[in-house]
Amino acid sequence: MKDARNVLRIIGMILLGVFVFFVVLPLVLKVVGITLAFISGLAVLLIQVAVTLAIGYLILVGIRALLR
């Protein structure tokens, strides 16, 4: 029973840490001057690059399959 109580205490601490991280992170980023719009814009750009590379790869694989 003591081990279960310790495990629940550790899980509670981890969940509290995650909650604090997600609550404090936007505030810290605004204080530093990095806006969340910039970060989300960067994420969208990264997704666009990844999709472009994936489409290019699929085209190359298709051409290679046709040439065999």
N, C-alpha and C positions, 0 to 999 in steps of 0.2 A: 504493500500500500504506500509505503514511503517513496519507493521508486516511481510509482504512478504520479504521486504528488509532485515529485521533482520534474518529471517529464512534462506535466501540465504547466508547471511554473516556467520551464524553459520555452515551451510553445507560446505561452502568453507573452513572455519577453520578446520573442522573435516577432510575433504579430504586432506588438506595440511599437517595436523598432521600425517595422515596415510602414505602419500607419504614420508615425512621426516623419519618416523619410519622405513619404508622398505628400504630407501636408507642408513640411518645411521646405522641400526642394523648390517649388515655384516661388516662394517668398525669397529664398536665397538667390535664385536666378534673377529675380527682378531687382534685388539690391545690387547684385554684381553688374547688372545692365544688360544681361542676355535675355531677350524676350522669348517667350514661348512660341511666338509666331515665327521667329527666325529658326528655331529648332524644328518646328513642324514643317516649315518650308524646306529645310535641309533634308528632312526625312522623306518628303515627297520627291525631291530631286534624286535622292538615293534610290527610291523605288522605281522612278522612271528610268534611271540608268540600268538598274537590274533587269527590268522588263525588256529594254532595248537589247541588252546583251543576250538575254534568253531567246528572244526572237531571232537574233542573228545566228546564234548557235543552232537553233532548230532549222533555219534555212540551210546552213552549211551541212548539217546532218542529212537533210532531205536531198540536197544535191549529191552528197557522197553516196547515199543509198540508190539514187537513180543511175549513177555512173557504174555501179557494180553489176 
